[in-house]
Amino acid sequence: MRPAVIAICAVLPMAALAQGLEPRVTIVTSFPKDLTQPYAQAFEKAHPGTKVEVQNRNTAAAVAFIRETQSSPPDLFWASAPDAFEVLKKNRLLTAYKPKSEGIPAQVGSYPIHDPAGFYMGFAASGYGIMFNTRYLAANKLAAPKQWDDLKKPAYFGHVGISAPSRSGTTHLTVETILQGEGWAKGWATLLEIGGNLAAVSDRSFGVPDAVNSGQYGVGIVIDFFALSAKASGFPVDFVYPELTTIVPANIGIVANAKNPNAAAAFVEFLLSEVGQEILLDPKIRRLPVRPTTYAKAPADYPNPFKDRSLGARVKFDADLSEARYELVNSLYDRIVTFRLKELTEAWKAIHAAETRLAAKPNAEARALLTEARAKVTAVPIGETEARDPAIAGAFQEKRKDKPVPVRQAEYEERWDAHAKRAYAEAKTLADKAAQAAR
């Protein structure tokens, strides 16, 4: 045997050589260990000699990591948010690939399962909705919510949790779904009224389902698999898809200049295979497969977007729009909800109290004051036309400790913060006056 061949055999295990795969595949992902570990173990069993290395980062951090490591990138990006893949695609940081797996439809709901240009592939479907703790609701005499509007009701004050969209790609998609489904102004009004009932805004996606599971608060705005897996694991929780939701694929893409392209392609094919799709049914995972035949092996009550055509039917999610204003929407939510939660909830508490008093004793002056208060607390400080303007939205960047905030972004954020502080204080004052007038 020639020295060059001996050297190759010393590096690559024989099983990997036989399959033409490299000895490792490196994945950067926002998914939890409960999902990544079963796949890594099953893939390694199917492809002995190839090791799966998983690096866990939230979606925004993963995108930044891929940008910063172009000379030595990971092989695969694996996450839920399609708009994050669009960012990488537009920056030429993904490699086009056409899966060989058959039996997967072109769409789930109204959304393409695979990127039409081939730069990323859907391996599971995800929907967005409301998770709730059944014991908590019973103890607090609360009805189970069904629609986003239910979470605006005064009865839910202090009982709802959400994660910040700037820290969670899945929450960003939920926010965008509401904005796209209801329109910019009405959508933000809904988000601000729900915001008035929030007990907390978590800085991590997992914080919300964990809090609902433990009964820290009763209701959480989450992606479906958090609730479905918790329910399957025995927690006293349930989940509902509001009519206004979207079903979009969770994706995987091969990173440009991947050092292990064959192993990366093999991992993609494994995810889409019958065996790979069945792993999604694991009680700790509970994702929606993109292979319709897999549902025959699912529990009877398992959501099936290929059978229930109402799931995601009302919203045709526009990933390009979401990607274009991604950082602007995240920043705006932080400035008017996350960072001003105390002032926002105090304003809504005052409005709810005044409305209760007004219901018992109608008063025209009080009603006018409350109408003005509601208008102030649900107004958003930037219009949709501005938010769509590339010159404005394009000025926004993800917050990083090693990089200063762009001047224009800082100016908008300062303006939004001042708006929220002033508007919520004025709304509370008006509501208090209304309460006095209704005595």
C-alpha positions as CSV (number, residue, x, y, z in Angstrom):
1,M,0.0,0.0,0.0
2,R,1.3,3.4,-1.0
3,P,2.1,5.9,1.9
4,A,-0.7,8.3,0.7
5,V,-3.3,5.6,1.0
6,I,-2.0,4.5,4.4
7,A,-2.3,8.1,5.6
8,I,-5.9,8.3,4.5
9,C,-6.9,5.1,6.2
10,A,-5.3,6.3,9.4
11,V,-7.5,9.3,9.4
12,L,-10.8,7.9,8.1
13,P,-12.5,4.8,9.7
14,M,-13.2,2.1,7.2
15,A,-17.0,2.4,7.5
16,A,-16.9,6.1,6.7
17,L,-14.5,5.5,3.8
18,A,-16.9,2.9,2.4
19,Q,-19.8,5.4,2.5
20,G,-17.7,8.3,1.2
21,L,-18.3,10.2,4.4
22,E,-16.0,12.3,6.4
23,P,-15.2,11.3,10.0
24,R,-17.3,14.1,11.5
25,V,-20.1,16.5,10.8
26,T,-20.4,19.8,12.8
27,I,-23.9,21.3,13.4
28,V,-24.7,24.7,14.9
29,T,-28.3,24.6,16.2
30,S,-30.8,26.4,18.4
31,F,-32.5,23.1,19.2
32,P,-32.4,21.5,22.7
33,K,-30.5,18.4,23.5
34,D,-33.7,16.4,23.8
35,L,-34.0,16.8,20.0
36,T,-30.3,16.8,18.9
37,Q,-29.1,13.9,20.9
38,P,-31.5,11.2,19.6
39,Y,-30.7,12.3,16.0
40,A,-27.0,12.3,16.6
41,Q,-27.1,8.8,18.1
42,A,-29.3,7.4,15.4
43,F,-27.2,9.0,12.6
44,E,-23.9,7.7,14.1
45,K,-25.5,4.2,14.3
46,A,-26.6,4.4,10.7
47,H,-23.2,5.8,9.6
48,P,-20.5,4.3,11.8
49,G,-17.3,6.1,11.6
50,T,-18.9,9.6,11.3
51,K,-19.2,11.6,14.6
52,V,-21.8,14.3,15.0
53,E,-20.6,17.4,16.8
54,V,-23.4,19.7,18.1
55,Q,-22.8,23.4,19.0
56,N,-25.9,24.9,20.7
57,R,-26.6,28.6,20.2
58,N,-29.8,30.6,19.9
59,T,-30.9,31.5,16.4
60,A,-29.5,35.0,16.2
61,A,-26.2,33.9,17.8
62,A,-25.9,31.0,15.4
63,V,-26.4,33.3,12.4
64,A,-23.7,35.6,13.7
65,F,-21.4,32.7,14.4
66,I,-21.7,31.4,10.8
67,R,-20.9,34.9,9.5
68,E,-17.8,35.2,11.7
69,T,-16.4,31.8,10.9
70,Q,-16.5,31.7,7.2
71,S,-12.9,30.6,6.9
72,S,-13.7,27.5,9.1
73,P,-17.4,27.2,9.3
74,P,-19.7,24.5,10.8
75,D,-21.2,22.1,8.3
76,L,-24.9,22.5,9.0
77,F,-27.2,25.1,10.4
78,W,-30.3,23.6,12.0
79,A,-33.1,25.8,13.4
80,S,-36.8,26.7,13.2
81,A,-36.9,30.2,11.8
82,P,-37.1,30.4,8.0
83,D,-36.2,34.1,8.0
84,A,-32.8,33.2,9.6
85,F,-32.1,30.9,6.7
86,E,-33.1,33.7,4.3
87,V,-30.5,36.0,6.0
88,L,-27.8,33.4,5.4
89,K,-29.0,32.6,1.9
90,K,-28.8,36.3,0.9
91,N,-25.3,36.6,2.3
92,R,-24.2,33.5,0.3
93,L,-23.5,31.5,3.5
94,L,-25.4,28.4,2.5
95,T,-24.8,25.8,-0.3
96,A,-27.7,24.7,-2.5
97,Y,-28.6,21.0,-2.2
98,K,-31.4,18.9,-3.7
99,P,-32.5,16.1,-1.4
100,K,-32.8,12.6,-2.8
101,S,-35.6,11.6,-0.3
102,E,-39.0,11.1,-1.9
103,G,-42.5,11.2,-0.5
104,I,-42.4,14.8,0.9
105,P,-45.0,17.3,-0.5
106,A,-44.1,20.7,-1.8
107,Q,-46.0,22.5,0.9
108,V,-47.2,22.3,4.5
109,G,-50.2,24.6,5.1
110,S,-49.5,27.5,2.6
111,Y,-45.7,27.4,3.0
112,P,-43.1,25.6,0.9
113,I,-41.4,22.8,2.8
114,H,-38.0,23.2,1.1
115,D,-36.5,26.5,-0.1
116,P,-37.5,26.7,-3.8
117,A,-33.9,27.7,-4.6
118,G,-32.6,24.7,-2.7
119,F,-30.5,26.5,0.0
120,Y,-32.3,24.9,3.0
121,M,-34.7,22.0,3.6
122,G,-37.7,21.6,5.9
123,F,-37.4,18.5,8.1
124,A,-40.4,19.2,10.5
125,A,-43.3,21.6,10.6
126,S,-44.0,24.0,13.5
127,G,-47.0,26.0,14.5
128,Y,-47.4,28.8,17.0
129,G,-50.0,29.1,19.7
130,I,-51.0,29.0,23.4
131,M,-49.8,26.6,26.1
132,F,-51.6,26.4,29.4
133,N,-51.4,24.6,32.7
134,T,-54.7,23.0,33.3
135,R,-54.3,22.8,37.1
136,Y,-53.3,26.4,37.3
137,L,-56.3,27.6,35.3
138,A,-58.7,25.5,37.4
139,A,-57.1,26.9,40.6
140,N,-57.4,30.5,39.3
141,K,-60.9,29.9,37.8
142,L,-59.7,30.8,34.3
143,A,-61.2,29.5,31.1
144,A,-58.8,27.8,28.7
145,P,-57.8,30.3,26.0
146,K,-58.4,29.6,22.4
147,Q,-57.5,32.7,20.4
148,W,-55.0,35.5,20.8
149,D,-57.8,37.9,21.7
150,D,-58.6,35.7,24.8
151,L,-55.2,36.7,26.2
152,K,-56.2,40.4,26.1
153,K,-59.0,39.8,28.6
154,P,-58.6,41.3,32.1
155,A,-59.0,37.9,33.7
156,Y,-55.6,36.9,32.4
157,F,-53.7,39.8,34.0
158,G,-50.5,38.6,35.4
159,H,-51.0,35.0,34.2
160,V,-49.3,35.1,30.8
161,G,-45.6,34.7,29.8
162,I,-43.6,35.1,26.6
163,S,-40.0,35.1,25.6
164,A,-38.4,38.2,24.0
165,P,-38.4,37.9,20.2
166,S,-34.9,39.4,20.2
167,R,-33.8,36.3,22.2
168,S,-36.0,33.7,20.5
169,G,-36.4,33.0,16.8
170,T,-39.6,31.1,17.4
171,T,-41.2,34.0,19.4
172,H,-40.1,36.4,16.6
173,L,-42.1,34.2,14.2
174,T,-45.1,34.3,16.5
175,V,-44.9,38.1,16.6
176,E,-44.5,38.3,12.8
177,T,-47.5,35.9,12.3
178,I,-49.7,38.2,14.3
179,L,-48.4,41.3,12.5
180,Q,-48.8,39.7,9.1
181,G,-52.2,38.2,9.9
182,E,-53.8,41.3,11.5
183,G,-51.8,44.0,9.8
184,W,-49.2,46.3,11.3
185,A,-51.2,48.7,13.4
186,K,-53.9,46.2,14.6
187,G,-51.2,43.5,15.2
188,W,-49.1,45.7,17.4
189,A,-52.3,46.8,19.3
190,T,-53.0,43.1,20.0
191,L,-49.4,42.5,21.1
192,L,-49.5,45.5,23.4
193,E,-52.8,44.5,24.9
194,I,-51.5,41.0,25.5
195,G,-48.4,42.6,26.9
196,G,-50.5,44.3,29.5
197,N,-51.3,40.9,30.9
198,L,-47.8,39.5,30.9
199,A,-46.2,38.2,34.2
200,A,-42.8,38.1,32.6
201,V,-40.8,38.3,29.3
202,S,-38.2,35.6,29.4
203,D,-34.7,35.9,27.9
204,R,-34.8,32.4,26.6
205,S,-37.4,30.3,24.7
206,F,-37.3,27.4,27.2
207,G,-38.1,29.8,30.1
208,V,-41.8,30.0,29.1
209,P,-42.7,26.3,28.8
210,D,-40.7,25.6,32.0
211,A,-42.7,28.3,33.9
212,V,-46.0,26.9,32.6
213,N,-45.0,23.4,33.4
214,S,-44.1,24.4,37.0
215,G,-47.2,26.6,37.4
216,Q,-45.1,29.8,37.8
217,Y,-47.8,31.3,35.5
218,G,-50.6,29.7,33.8
219,V,-50.3,30.6,30.1
220,G,-47.4,30.8,27.7
221,I,-47.0,31.9,24.1
222,V,-44.9,29.2,22.5
223,I,-44.0,27.1,19.5
224,D,-46.1,23.9,19.5
225,F,-43.5,21.3,20.3
226,F,-42.7,22.8,23.7
227,A,-46.2,22.1,24.8
228,L,-46.7,18.8,22.9
229,S,-43.6,17.3,24.4
230,A,-44.4,18.6,27.9
231,K,-47.9,17.0,27.7
232,A,-46.5,13.7,26.5
233,S,-44.0,13.8,29.4
234,G,-46.9,14.0,31.9
235,F,-47.1,17.6,32.7
236,P,-50.7,19.0,33.3
237,V,-50.5,21.2,30.2
238,D,-52.4,21.5,27.0
239,F,-51.9,23.5,23.8
240,V,-54.2,25.2,21.2
241,Y,-53.5,26.7,17.8
242,P,-55.4,30.0,17.4
243,E,-57.1,30.4,14.1
244,L,-54.6,33.1,13.3
245,T,-51.4,31.1,13.2
246,T,-49.0,29.8,10.6
247,I,-47.4,26.4,10.0
248,V,-43.9,26.8,8.7
249,P,-41.0,24.3,8.4
250,A,-38.2,24.0,10.8
251,N,-35.1,23.8,8.6
252,I,-31.6,22.6,8.0
253,G,-29.1,24.0,5.5
254,I,-25.5,23.1,4.4
255,V,-23.2,25.9,5.2
256,A,-21.1,27.4,2.4
257,N,-17.5,26.0,2.3
258,A,-18.4,23.2,4.7
259,K,-15.4,21.0,5.4
260,N,-17.5,17.8,5.6
261,P,-20.0,18.2,2.7
262,N,-20.7,14.5,2.2
263,A,-21.5,13.9,5.9
264,A,-23.6,17.0,5.9
265,A,-25.6,15.8,2.9
266,A,-26.0,12.4,4.6
267,F,-27.4,14.0,7.7
268,V,-29.9,16.0,5.7
269,E,-31.0,12.8,4.0
270,F,-31.3,11.0,7.3
271,L,-33.6,13.7,8.7
272,L,-35.9,13.3,5.7
273,S,-35.9,9.5,5.7
274,E,-38.7,7.4,7.2
275,V,-36.5,6.5,10.1
276,G,-35.5,10.1,10.7
277,Q,-39.1,11.4,10.5
278,E,-40.3,8.8,13.0
279,I,-37.8,10.2,15.6
280,L,-40.0,13.4,15.6
281,L,-42.8,11.4,17.3
282,D,-40.6,10.7,20.4
283,P,-42.5,12.1,23.5
284,K,-39.5,14.3,24.3
285,I,-39.5,15.9,20.8
286,R,-43.1,15.9,19.5
287,R,-42.5,17.8,16.2
288,L,-44.8,17.6,13.2
289,P,-43.2,15.4,10.4
290,V,-43.0,16.7,6.8
291,R,-43.5,13.1,5.5
292,P,-47.3,12.5,5.6
293,T,-47.0,8.8,5.9
294,T,-45.2,9.1,9.3
295,Y,-48.5,10.3,10.9
296,A,-49.8,6.7,10.6
297,K,-47.5,5.9,13.5
298,A,-48.4,8.9,15.6
299,P,-50.9,9.0,18.5
300,A,-54.5,9.5,17.6
301,D,-54.7,13.1,18.9
302,Y,-51.4,14.1,17.1
303,P,-51.8,17.4,15.1
304,N,-51.6,16.6,11.4
305,P,-51.3,19.7,9.1
306,F,-51.7,17.5,6.0
307,K,-55.0,16.3,7.2
308,D,-56.3,19.4,9.1
309,R,-56.1,22.0,6.4
310,S,-57.3,24.7,8.7
311,L,-53.9,24.8,10.5
312,G,-52.0,27.8,9.1
313,A,-54.6,28.5,6.4
314,R,-55.4,32.1,7.5
315,V,-51.8,33.4,7.2
316,K,-49.6,33.1,4.2
317,F,-46.3,33.8,6.0
318,D,-43.9,36.0,4.1
319,A,-40.4,35.1,5.1
320,D,-38.9,37.8,2.9
321,L,-40.9,40.5,4.7
322,S,-40.0,39.0,8.1
323,E,-36.3,38.8,7.2
324,A,-36.2,42.4,5.9
325,R,-37.5,43.9,9.2
326,Y,-36.3,41.2,11.5
327,E,-34.1,43.3,13.8
328,L,-36.4,46.3,13.6
329,V,-39.3,44.3,14.9
330,N,-37.2,42.7,17.6
331,S,-35.9,46.1,18.8
332,L,-39.3,47.7,18.7
333,Y,-40.9,44.9,20.8
334,D,-38.1,45.3,23.4
335,R,-38.5,49.0,23.6
336,I,-42.3,49.1,23.9
337,V,-42.9,45.8,25.8
338,T,-39.8,44.0,27.2
339,F,-38.0,47.1,28.7
340,R,-41.2,48.9,29.7
341,L,-43.2,45.9,31.0
342,K,-43.8,47.5,34.4
343,E,-45.2,50.7,33.0
344,L,-47.2,48.8,30.4
345,T,-48.9,46.5,32.9
346,E,-49.6,49.4,35.3
347,A,-51.4,51.3,32.5
348,W,-53.5,48.3,31.6
349,K,-54.3,47.5,35.2
350,A,-55.6,51.0,35.6
351,I,-57.6,50.7,32.4
352,H,-59.1,47.3,33.5
353,A,-60.0,48.8,36.9
354,A,-61.7,51.8,35.3
355,E,-63.7,49.6,32.9
356,T,-64.9,47.5,35.8
357,R,-66.2,50.6,37.6
358,L,-67.6,52.0,34.4
359,A,-69.6,48.8,33.7
360,A,-71.3,49.2,37.1
361,K,-71.9,52.9,36.6
362,P,-71.9,54.2,33.0
363,N,-70.5,57.6,32.4
364,A,-69.9,59.4,29.1
365,E,-66.9,61.4,30.3
366,A,-65.2,58.3,31.8
367,R,-65.8,56.4,28.5
368,A,-64.2,59.1,26.5
369,L,-61.2,59.2,28.8
370,L,-60.8,55.4,28.6
371,T,-61.1,55.5,24.8
372,E,-58.2,58.0,24.8
373,A,-56.2,55.9,27.2
374,R,-56.6,52.8,25.1
375,A,-55.5,54.7,22.0
376,K,-52.3,55.8,23.7
377,V,-51.3,52.4,25.1
378,T,-51.9,50.6,21.8
379,A,-50.3,53.1,19.5
380,V,-47.0,52.0,17.9
381,P,-44.3,54.7,17.3
382,I,-43.4,53.7,13.7
383,G,-45.7,53.1,10.8
384,E,-45.6,50.1,8.5
385,T,-44.3,52.1,5.5
386,E,-41.3,53.2,7.6
387,A,-40.8,49.7,8.9
388,R,-40.7,48.3,5.4
389,D,-38.2,51.0,4.2
390,P,-34.8,49.2,3.6
391,A,-33.0,52.4,4.5
392,I,-34.6,52.3,8.0
393,A,-35.0,48.5,8.6
394,G,-31.6,47.9,7.1
395,A,-30.0,50.2,9.7
396,F,-30.9,47.8,12.5
397,Q,-28.5,45.1,13.7
398,E,-28.5,42.4,16.3
399,K,-27.1,43.8,19.6
400,R,-23.6,42.6,20.3
401,K,-21.2,43.5,23.2
402,D,-18.3,43.8,20.8
403,K,-20.0,46.1,18.3
404,P,-21.6,49.5,18.8
405,V,-25.2,50.1,18.0
406,P,-25.5,52.0,14.6
407,V,-26.3,55.7,15.1
408,R,-29.6,55.6,13.3
409,Q,-30.8,52.5,15.2
410,A,-29.9,54.2,18.5
411,E,-31.8,57.3,17.5
412,Y,-35.0,55.3,16.7
413,E,-34.7,53.2,19.9
414,E,-34.3,56.4,22.0
415,R,-37.4,57.8,20.3
416,W,-39.4,54.6,20.9
417,D,-38.4,54.4,24.5
418,A,-39.5,57.9,25.1
419,H,-42.8,57.2,23.3
420,A,-43.5,54.2,25.5
421,K,-42.6,55.9,28.7
422,R,-44.8,58.9,27.9
423,A,-47.7,57.1,26.4
424,Y,-48.1,54.5,29.2
425,A,-47.9,57.2,31.9
426,E,-50.5,59.3,30.1
427,A,-52.7,56.3,29.6
428,K,-52.6,55.4,33.3
429,T,-53.4,59.0,34.2
430,L,-56.4,59.0,31.9
431,A,-57.6,55.7,33.2
432,D,-57.4,56.9,36.8
433,K,-59.4,60.0,35.9
434,A,-62.0,57.8,34.2
435,A,-62.2,55.7,37.4
436,Q,-62.8,58.9,39.4
437,A,-65.4,60.1,37.0
438,A,-67.3,56.9,37.1
439,R,-67.7,57.0,40.9
